[in-house]
Amino acid sequence: MTAPIEVYCWPTPNGHKVTIALEEMGLPYAVKPVNIGLGEQFTAEFLAISPNNRMPAIIDPDGPGGQPISVFESGAILQYLGRKTGLFYPADERARVKVDEWVFWQMGGLGPMAGQANHFRNYAPSFLLDLRYSAYGANRYTNEVHRLYGVLNTQLQGRDFVAGDYSIADMIIWPWIAGQSSAAMQMDVFPNILRWKAAIGAREPVRRALAISRTIRRGAGLAQAGEETEAARKILFGQRAR
Ligand SMILES: N[C@@H](CCC(=O)N[C@@H](CS)C(=O)NCC(=O)O)C(=O)O
């Protein structure tokens, strides 16, 4: 029995990617909550494995050569787990390139843009002095997320999954679709995304991963996403180089 992979995470879409992948791959793991609202991402212990002070990160005690390895950045983590297990990440180079394209599409596009859209729509007005700027930001990033949704919807036309068989690309994109408020998105114009979102959300490993998130959230006294306190917002927003 191999020692469990340590998962340093908090219940957000980026955290869900890792627990979904581990559940899907059937790897033993132990969650080590990093409460980013309390600033636990700045402890020396965490920065040693995740110098970007962002979760998720993992430590695999059974890394290459049987030695421990740590990995930060959710895309790198899922690629690592896919290579380690040979699951949901094809070995065939042509198929792998297709998966990588969508992994990077999420990591460089959908994730950051949806994150900014969420910030400007839901947080910026409470602390920005000039609301014109937050409205500009909200529109800019909401439009870009809308464009990205259109791209994904087209890709899913006639396909069950984003890139060939069910893969780490689906696992990386799904939490950012499932966790987003659809109010600004009028999702009925993206029927392929809705179909795919429901199919992945019904998978047992995905449901187990989300249940674990709910447990962490409840343990921290938070009912649902977006419930950060004013103190947490001060820690999370406006960070500069230290
Ligand atoms: N590109 C990173 C993004 C991770 C990220 O932004 N994590 C956020 C929560 S979703 C975080 O840890 N925030 C802590 C902070 O802002 O200090 C990844 O995918 O791993």
The ligand as a Gaussian input file, in Angstrom:
#p B3LYP/6-31G(d) Opt

LIG

0 1
 N       -2.687000      28.827000     -11.924000
 C       -2.885000      28.396000     -10.565000
 C       -3.944000      29.247000      -9.928000
 C       -4.189000      28.859000      -8.503000
 C       -4.974000      29.919000      -7.754000
 O       -5.230000      31.007000      -8.246000
 N       -5.364000      29.575000      -6.512000
 C       -6.059000      30.524000      -5.669000
 C       -7.403000      30.003000      -5.246000
 S       -8.410000      29.499000      -6.598000
 C       -5.219000      30.791000      -4.427000
 O       -4.565000      29.907000      -3.931000
 N       -5.256000      32.006000      -3.929000
 C       -4.509000      32.401000      -2.788000
 C       -4.102000      33.835000      -2.840000
 O       -4.617000      34.571000      -3.696000
 O       -3.255000      34.224000      -2.043000
 C       -3.305000      26.922000     -10.582000
 O       -4.100000      26.566000     -11.442000
 O       -2.814000      26.146000      -9.751000

